[in-house]
Amino acid sequence: MTLEALFEDLEASLESSCPITAAQITAKANHLSVIARNQMRFSLVAPILAKDFVVGLDEQTADWLCILKSQIAELRFSSEADASLPTTRTRSLTLGQFLAEMPMPISIALKTAQPAVRFASIVAVADGLLFLRAQSEQFVAISIDSIEFFRIIETADKNELQEWRAR
């Protein structure tokens, strides 16, 4: 084989595989490995990529896990053998819009810059703030941008999570 023929074969193979789009990558994946900036690792099935966050069912806890994109160091897309799992979907909602659609209260386990995960209930969402009722029954507001991740433990309407999952 001549050098010219070798380059022609190489060009032909590159043309058939490029350009690869983000939609092509996500369309085949039903599993998402997440490495957070703080080096925590999560494994999500049936993932949804939204405007400023990622959400999916955590394989370890079977809770919905939400992670702000600003807290993500790396995402790895893969296809698990279970064909019944939905592939990665995209949504144009922000985290604030997503939460505002859900009936309140929403019980969560929340991780912010504080060293420990804390448990609270989201009672309202407005102007980039989550209004929480802590276990002490005290009300606190935190910035959505300060969240590293949170798990949705329970909602006022358990069917709401199933409906959102099916969208």
C-alpha positions as CSV (number, residue, x, y, z in Angstrom):
1,M,0.0,0.0,0.0
2,T,1.3,3.4,-0.9
3,L,1.5,6.3,1.5
4,E,-1.1,8.2,-0.6
5,A,-3.5,5.2,-0.4
6,L,-3.0,5.0,3.4
7,F,-3.9,8.6,3.8
8,E,-7.0,8.2,1.6
9,D,-8.1,5.3,3.8
10,L,-7.5,7.3,7.0
11,E,-9.4,10.3,5.6
12,A,-12.3,8.0,4.6
13,S,-12.5,6.5,8.1
14,L,-12.4,9.9,9.8
15,E,-15.1,11.3,7.5
16,S,-17.4,8.3,8.3
17,S,-17.0,8.8,12.1
18,C,-16.9,12.6,12.3
19,P,-18.4,14.9,13.3
20,I,-19.8,13.3,16.4
21,T,-22.5,15.4,18.1
22,A,-23.4,15.5,21.8
23,A,-26.9,14.3,20.8
24,Q,-25.4,11.2,19.3
25,I,-23.4,10.4,22.4
26,T,-26.3,11.0,24.8
27,A,-28.9,9.2,22.6
28,K,-27.3,5.8,23.2
29,A,-26.4,6.2,26.9
30,N,-28.7,5.0,29.7
31,H,-26.1,5.2,32.4
32,L,-24.1,8.1,33.6
33,S,-21.0,8.0,35.8
34,V,-20.5,11.4,37.5
35,I,-17.3,12.6,39.2
36,A,-18.0,15.7,41.2
37,R,-15.5,18.5,41.7
38,N,-15.1,17.3,45.3
39,Q,-14.1,13.9,43.9
40,M,-17.4,12.2,45.0
41,R,-18.6,9.6,42.5
42,F,-22.2,8.8,41.6
43,S,-23.7,6.3,39.2
44,L,-27.0,7.4,37.7
45,V,-29.4,5.4,35.6
46,A,-32.1,7.0,33.4
47,P,-30.3,10.3,33.5
48,I,-31.6,13.6,32.4
49,L,-29.4,16.5,31.4
50,A,-31.1,19.8,32.1
51,K,-30.0,23.4,31.6
52,D,-27.9,23.7,34.8
53,F,-28.2,20.3,36.5
54,V,-28.1,16.6,36.0
55,V,-30.6,14.2,37.6
56,G,-31.0,10.5,37.6
57,L,-31.7,7.5,39.8
58,D,-28.7,6.8,42.0
59,E,-27.8,3.1,41.7
60,Q,-26.8,2.9,45.3
61,T,-29.8,4.4,47.0
62,A,-32.6,4.4,44.3
63,D,-33.3,8.1,45.1
64,W,-33.4,10.8,42.5
65,L,-30.0,12.5,42.7
66,C,-29.6,16.1,41.4
67,I,-26.2,17.6,40.8
68,L,-25.6,21.1,39.6
69,K,-23.5,21.2,36.4
70,S,-21.1,23.7,38.0
71,Q,-20.2,21.0,40.6
72,I,-19.4,18.3,37.9
73,A,-15.8,17.6,37.0
74,E,-16.5,14.7,34.6
75,L,-19.4,12.8,33.0
76,R,-19.0,9.4,31.5
77,F,-21.8,8.0,29.3
78,S,-22.3,4.3,28.8
79,S,-25.0,1.9,27.8
80,E,-26.0,-0.8,30.4
81,A,-27.3,-4.1,29.2
82,D,-30.8,-3.4,30.6
83,A,-32.6,-2.1,27.5
84,S,-35.7,-1.2,29.5
85,L,-33.8,1.8,31.0
86,P,-34.5,5.1,29.3
87,T,-31.6,6.6,27.5
88,T,-30.3,10.0,28.4
89,R,-32.8,12.8,27.9
90,T,-32.3,16.5,27.8
91,R,-34.5,19.2,29.2
92,S,-34.3,23.0,29.0
93,L,-35.4,23.6,32.6
94,T,-33.2,25.1,35.3
95,L,-33.1,23.5,38.7
96,G,-35.3,26.2,40.2
97,Q,-37.9,25.7,37.4
98,F,-37.8,21.9,37.9
99,L,-38.3,22.2,41.7
100,A,-41.0,24.9,41.3
101,E,-43.1,22.4,39.2
102,M,-43.1,19.8,42.0
103,P,-45.7,19.8,44.8
104,M,-44.2,20.9,48.1
105,P,-42.9,19.9,50.5
106,I,-40.0,17.8,49.1
107,S,-37.9,15.9,51.6
108,I,-34.2,16.0,50.6
109,A,-30.7,15.1,51.8
110,L,-28.7,18.2,50.9
111,K,-24.9,18.8,50.5
112,T,-23.6,22.3,50.3
113,A,-20.2,23.8,51.3
114,Q,-21.0,22.7,54.8
115,P,-19.0,19.6,55.8
116,A,-22.1,17.4,56.5
117,V,-25.1,16.3,54.5
118,R,-28.2,17.7,56.1
119,F,-31.8,16.7,55.9
120,A,-34.5,19.2,55.3
121,S,-37.8,19.8,53.4
122,I,-38.1,22.2,50.5
123,V,-41.2,24.3,51.2
124,A,-40.8,26.9,48.5
125,V,-38.6,28.0,45.6
126,A,-38.2,31.6,44.5
127,D,-35.6,34.0,43.0
128,G,-32.8,31.5,43.0
129,L,-33.4,30.5,46.6
130,L,-34.6,27.3,48.2
131,F,-36.7,27.8,51.3
132,L,-36.1,24.9,53.6
133,R,-37.6,23.7,56.9
134,A,-34.8,22.1,58.8
135,Q,-35.3,19.2,61.3
136,S,-35.4,21.8,64.1
137,E,-38.5,23.3,62.4
138,Q,-36.6,26.5,61.7
139,F,-36.9,28.0,58.2
140,V,-33.8,28.7,56.2
141,A,-33.2,30.0,52.7
142,I,-30.1,28.9,50.7
143,S,-28.9,29.9,47.2
144,I,-29.5,27.2,44.6
145,D,-26.0,27.9,43.4
146,S,-24.5,26.8,46.7
147,I,-25.8,23.3,46.3
148,E,-23.3,20.5,45.5
149,F,-26.0,17.8,45.2
150,F,-29.2,16.6,46.8
151,R,-31.2,13.5,47.0
152,I,-35.0,13.6,46.7
153,I,-36.2,11.3,49.4
154,E,-39.9,12.0,49.2
155,T,-42.4,14.5,47.6
156,A,-45.8,15.5,48.6
157,D,-47.0,13.7,45.5
158,K,-45.0,10.5,44.9
159,N,-46.5,10.2,41.4
160,E,-44.9,13.6,40.4
161,L,-41.4,12.0,40.3
162,Q,-42.7,9.2,38.1
163,E,-44.4,11.7,35.8
164,W,-41.3,13.8,35.5
165,R,-39.2,10.8,34.9
166,A,-41.5,9.8,31.9
167,R,-41.2,13.2,30.2
